[in-house]
Amino acid sequence: MRSSYAAEGINGKKSKAKELINKFAWQPLKSGLIGFIAFFVVLVVTKLLSFLIGTRDIFHIEVEDLTVSFIGFILLYLFTFVEQFKDSRENKS
């Protein structure tokens, strides 16, 4: 009987660790990736449209476009990360 209790305790700690990793690492990373993709798609579509209507002679993606898209990653990552802290604080109350 004691060994099953010990196993439950270990599994409880593992599931708590998985929950924390999911909550504070995986979910913010997913949100950050969505932010990166959203910014990048907007930039590419804008450049493509400006190329098609003739205001740009060449359609190309620059390093600066990736840098600006990284801002989208950072914004959504931080927003989700801080939101997780807020949710965990409310659950403790």
N, C-alpha and C positions, 0 to 999 in steps of 0.2 A: 504494500500500500504506500509506503514511504517513497519508493522509487517513482511511482506514477506522479506523486506530488512534486517531486524534484523535476521530473520531465516537464510538467505543466509550467513550473516556474521558469525553466530555461526557455520553453517555447513562448511564454509570456514576454520575456525580455527580448527575444528575437523579434517577435511581432511588434513590440514597442519600438525597437530600433528601426525596423522596416517602415513603420508608420512615420517616424521622425525623418528618415531619409526621403521618403516619398513626399512628405509635407514641406520640408525645408530645402530639398535639393531637386528632386525630380519635377515637381509641379512648377517651381519657378523656372527651371531650365526649359520645360515645354513652352511656358508662356513667353520666355525670352526668344525662343526659336520662332514662335508665331509672330512676334514683334519684328524680328529680323526679316522674315519672309514678307510680311506686310509692307514694311518700308521699302524693301528691295523691289517688290512687284510694282509699287507706286512709281518708283524712280524709273524702272525699265519701261513701263507703259508710257510715262510722260516723255521719255527720250524717244521712244518709238513713234509716238504721235507727232512729236515735233519734227522727226525725220520724214514722216509720211506727208506732212503738210508743207514741208520744204524749208523750215526755219533752220534746220541742221543739214549740213552736207553729208556727214558720215554718222552712222549709228554705231556707237561703241560704248562699252561699259568700262568705267575707270575705277581705279583703286579708291578714289574718294566716294564713289557710290557704295562700295562695301563698308567704308568707314561710317557713312551716314546711316546705313542699314544697321550697323552695330549699335548705334544710338537707340534704335528701336528695340534691340535685344536688351540693352541695359535698362531702359525704361520699364518694359514689361516684366523683366526679371525682378527688379527692385520692387515694383508695385505688388507683384504676387508674393514675394518674400516678406514684405512688411505686412501684407494682409494676413499671412499665415500666423505671424506673431500676434496680431490683433485678435484673430479667431481663437488662438490657444489661450490668450489672456482672458477672453470672455468665457471660455469653457471652464476655466478654473474658478471663476466667480460663482 
